[in-house]
Amino acid sequence: MKKDEISLSDFQKMDLRVGKVISASAIEGSINLLRLKVDLGYDYGVRQIISGIARWYKPEKLRGKKFIFLANLEGKKLMGNKSAGMILCADENHSAFIIPVDNKIPEGTLIR
């Protein structure tokens, strides 16, 4: 579904960064959620991000890999776990596909 246009200034409010998944684990009692510890570089450090990708990704397949994250998303509690960001995924037919980032790109690199 097509969404409304946004201004450039609204887009510029989003802080998209390269992050490296340091650890990943399932959240007890959930079939959808994974707990990620993500290194977002100097400006943000290591953050916990809760993501609803457990149906498509096993924790061991994410550890040590780099992806794109929304670093300045307002914090939220999910099943008692604070989430401070969001991993970006492509959504095709209600399936999540994480877009990998080359390992040569440092953690915290700004995405524009």
RAVEN-V858551 format. One record per residue. N is the residue number from 1. SS is DSSP state (alpha for helix, beta for strand, coil for the rest). OMEGA is omega in radians with two decimals (999 if undefined). NEAR is the number of other ideal C-beta (glycine too) atoms within 12 Angstrom. Layout:
n->[N:N]
ss->[SS:SS]
omega->[OMEGA:OMEGA]
near->[NEAR:NEAR]
This chain:
n->[1:2:3:4:5:6:7:8:9:10:11:12:13:14:15:16:17:18:19:20:21:22:23:24:25:26:27:28:29:30:31:32:33:34:35:36:37:38:39:40:41:42:43:44:45:46:47:48:49:50:51:52:53:54:55:56:57:58:59:60:61:62:63:64:65:66:67:68:69:70:71:72:73:74:75:76:77:78:79:80:81:82:83:84:85:86:87:88:89:90:91:92:93:94:95:96:97:98:99:100:101:102:103:104:105:106:107:108:109:110:111:112]
ss->[coil:coil:coil:coil:coil:coil:coil:alpha:alpha:alpha:alpha:alpha:coil:coil:coil:beta:beta:beta:beta:beta:beta:beta:beta:beta:beta:beta:coil:coil:coil:coil:coil:coil:coil:beta:beta:beta:beta:beta:beta:coil:coil:coil:coil:coil:coil:beta:beta:beta:beta:beta:beta:coil:coil:coil:coil:coil:coil:coil:alpha:alpha:alpha:coil:coil:coil:coil:beta:beta:beta:beta:beta:coil:coil:coil:coil:coil:beta:beta:beta:coil:coil:beta:beta:beta:coil:coil:beta:beta:coil:beta:beta:beta:beta:coil:coil:beta:beta:beta:beta:coil:beta:coil:coil:coil:coil:coil:coil:coil:coil:coil:beta:beta:coil]
omega->[3.12:-3.14:3.11:3.05:3.04:3.12:3.07:-3.14:3.06:3.10:-3.08:3.07:-3.13:3.12:3.14:-3.07:2.96:3.09:3.11:3.12:3.13:3.09:3.12:3.13:3.07:3.06:-3.11:3.11:-3.14:3.04:-3.05:-2.93:2.99:3.05:3.13:2.92:-2.97:3.04:-3.12:3.07:-2.99:-3.04:-3.05:-3.11:-3.13:-3.13:3.00:3.11:3.10:-3.06:-3.14:-3.06:-3.03:3.11:-3.05:-3.06:3.03:-3.09:-3.08:3.12:-3.10:-3.06:3.08:-3.10:-3.10:-3.13:3.09:-3.11:2.94:-2.98:-3.03:3.06:3.11:-3.12:3.14:3.07:3.08:-3.09:3.08:-3.13:3.13:3.08:-3.10:3.14:-3.13:3.01:3.14:-3.12:2.92:-3.12:3.13:-3.14:3.10:3.00:-3.13:3.06:3.12:-3.12:-3.09:3.10:3.13:-3.12:3.14:-3.11:-3.05:3.03:3.12:3.13:-3.13:3.05:3.13:999]
near->[4:4:6:7:8:11:9:10:8:11:14:13:15:23:28:28:37:35:46:36:39:24:22:32:24:26:26:13:12:20:14:19:28:39:33:42:29:40:32:39:24:14:20:28:20:24:36:35:42:33:42:27:34:27:17:24:29:14:24:14:18:33:21:21:29:31:43:35:43:29:36:20:25:15:17:18:14:24:20:15:24:17:29:31:35:34:43:27:25:17:15:11:8:11:13:24:17:29:20:23:25:14:15:9:20:19:31:27:28:23:23:12]
